[in-house]
Amino acid sequence: MTSTQPLPRGLTALIPAAPTSPAPATPGERAASQLLHLRTAEVPLPLLVAAVELIAPQLESEDPVTREAAETVRARLQAVIAQAAPGR
């Protein structure tokens, strides 16, 4: 009998895994990496809020590159969220 891993679900299923990583990347590490390269997109505001929450643990990463990418992405996302806030 072969052992199979369950397929990724939700937002994790949309984020590709790095094929050359020595260890599997966490969803937050993959999100930080992918979102760092994002320049423009039209997505629902709740998705942006979820992305901020998803990468939040990477702000405490031991890896300075991961931490810097997470901080940059978080700042960009929060700026967009602030601009889209109702009442502006």
C-alpha positions in Angstrom: 0.0 0.0 0.0 1.4 3.4 -1.0 1.2 6.4 1.3 -0.2 9.5 -0.4 -0.2 13.0 1.0 -3.4 15.0 0.9 -3.7 17.6 -1.8 -3.2 21.2 -0.7 -6.5 23.0 0.0 -7.6 26.7 0.1 -5.1 29.5 -0.5 -2.1 27.1 -0.1 -3.2 25.2 -3.2 -2.7 28.4 -5.2 0.9 29.0 -4.1 3.5 26.9 -6.0 6.2 25.1 -3.9 9.8 25.9 -4.7 11.1 22.7 -6.4 14.8 23.2 -5.2 14.1 23.9 -1.5 16.1 21.8 0.8 13.2 21.7 3.2 9.5 22.2 2.4 8.6 25.9 2.6 5.8 26.9 4.9 2.7 28.6 3.4 3.9 31.9 4.8 7.3 31.6 3.2 5.8 30.7 -0.2 3.3 33.6 0.1 6.0 36.1 1.0 8.1 35.0 -1.9 5.3 35.1 -4.4 3.6 38.3 -3.2 7.0 40.1 -3.2 6.9 40.0 -7.1 3.3 41.0 -7.4 2.9 44.5 -9.0 -0.7 44.8 -9.9 -3.8 42.6 -9.4 -7.5 43.0 -8.8 -8.5 40.8 -5.9 -11.2 41.1 -3.2 -10.1 43.0 -0.1 -10.7 40.0 2.2 -8.0 38.1 0.2 -5.5 40.9 0.9 -6.3 40.8 4.6 -5.9 37.0 4.6 -2.5 37.4 2.8 -1.3 39.8 5.5 -2.3 37.3 8.2 -0.7 34.4 6.2 2.7 36.0 6.0 2.7 37.5 9.6 4.6 34.6 11.1 7.4 35.2 8.7 8.0 38.6 10.3 9.7 36.6 13.1 11.7 34.4 10.8 15.4 33.6 11.7 16.2 34.1 8.0 16.8 37.9 7.3 15.9 37.6 3.6 12.5 35.9 4.5 11.9 38.5 7.2 12.7 41.4 4.8 10.5 40.0 2.1 7.6 39.5 4.6 8.0 43.1 5.9 8.0 44.5 2.3 5.0 42.5 1.3 3.1 43.4 4.5 3.8 47.1 4.0 2.6 47.0 0.4 -0.6 45.0 1.2 -1.4 47.2 4.2 -1.0 50.4 2.0 -3.5 49.0 -0.5 -5.9 47.9 2.2 -5.7 51.4 3.8 -6.4 53.0 0.4 -9.4 50.7 -0.2 -10.9 51.2 3.2 -14.5 52.5 3.2 -15.0 56.2 3.9 -12.0 57.4 1.9 
